[in-house]
Amino acid sequence: MTFLLGLPILVLVLIGVVAFFIHFLPTFVAGSRHVENFWWIFLINLFFGWTLIGWVLALVWAINDTPRFVYRYVPPPYNR
């Protein structure tokens, strides 16, 4: 097994994958909520996400933005 910086390559790859998902968490939240400003949140996260302020701003915006779709329960018609 090849080592780099004293760690196995597999461990470094796993750390990189976890760091990628944590970094783009605001984008994933915005995408799962189908928010209106998804692309703006993605761009803020892409360019300013490496700063803590940009990452928190994108995450708060993704959580508080209005979803494009509003799901409502419509009861079935009452039949006698």
Secondary structure as a PSIPRED ss2 file (coil, helix, strand):
# PSIPRED VFORMAT (PSIPRED V4.0)

   1 M C   1.000  0.000  0.000
   2 T C   1.000  0.000  0.000
   3 F E   0.000  0.000  1.000
   4 L E   0.000  0.000  1.000
   5 L C   1.000  0.000  0.000
   6 G C   1.000  0.000  0.000
   7 L E   0.000  0.000  1.000
   8 P E   0.000  0.000  1.000
   9 I H   0.000  1.000  0.000
  10 L H   0.000  1.000  0.000
  11 V H   0.000  1.000  0.000
  12 L H   0.000  1.000  0.000
  13 V H   0.000  1.000  0.000
  14 L H   0.000  1.000  0.000
  15 I H   0.000  1.000  0.000
  16 G H   0.000  1.000  0.000
  17 V H   0.000  1.000  0.000
  18 V H   0.000  1.000  0.000
  19 A H   0.000  1.000  0.000
  20 F H   0.000  1.000  0.000
  21 F H   0.000  1.000  0.000
  22 I H   0.000  1.000  0.000
  23 H H   0.000  1.000  0.000
  24 F C   1.000  0.000  0.000
  25 L H   0.000  1.000  0.000
  26 P H   0.000  1.000  0.000
  27 T H   0.000  1.000  0.000
  28 F H   0.000  1.000  0.000
  29 V H   0.000  1.000  0.000
  30 A H   0.000  1.000  0.000
  31 G H   0.000  1.000  0.000
  32 S H   0.000  1.000  0.000
  33 R H   0.000  1.000  0.000
  34 H C   1.000  0.000  0.000
  35 V E   0.000  0.000  1.000
  36 E C   1.000  0.000  0.000
  37 N C   1.000  0.000  0.000
  38 F H   0.000  1.000  0.000
  39 W H   0.000  1.000  0.000
  40 W H   0.000  1.000  0.000
  41 I H   0.000  1.000  0.000
  42 F H   0.000  1.000  0.000
  43 L H   0.000  1.000  0.000
  44 I H   0.000  1.000  0.000
  45 N H   0.000  1.000  0.000
  46 L H   0.000  1.000  0.000
  47 F H   0.000  1.000  0.000
  48 F H   0.000  1.000  0.000
  49 G C   1.000  0.000  0.000
  50 W C   1.000  0.000  0.000
  51 T C   1.000  0.000  0.000
  52 L H   0.000  1.000  0.000
  53 I H   0.000  1.000  0.000
  54 G H   0.000  1.000  0.000
  55 W H   0.000  1.000  0.000
  56 V H   0.000  1.000  0.000
  57 L H   0.000  1.000  0.000
  58 A H   0.000  1.000  0.000
  59 L H   0.000  1.000  0.000
  60 V H   0.000  1.000  0.000
  61 W H   0.000  1.000  0.000
  62 A H   0.000  1.000  0.000
  63 I H   0.000  1.000  0.000
  64 N H   0.000  1.000  0.000
  65 D C   1.000  0.000  0.000
  66 T C   1.000  0.000  0.000
  67 P E   0.000  0.000  1.000
  68 R C   1.000  0.000  0.000
  69 F C   1.000  0.000  0.000
  70 V C   1.000  0.000  0.000
  71 Y C   1.000  0.000  0.000
  72 R C   1.000  0.000  0.000
  73 Y C   1.000  0.000  0.000
  74 V C   1.000  0.000  0.000
  75 P C   1.000  0.000  0.000
  76 P C   1.000  0.000  0.000
  77 P C   1.000  0.000  0.000
  78 Y C   1.000  0.000  0.000
  79 N C   1.000  0.000  0.000
  80 R C   1.000  0.000  0.000
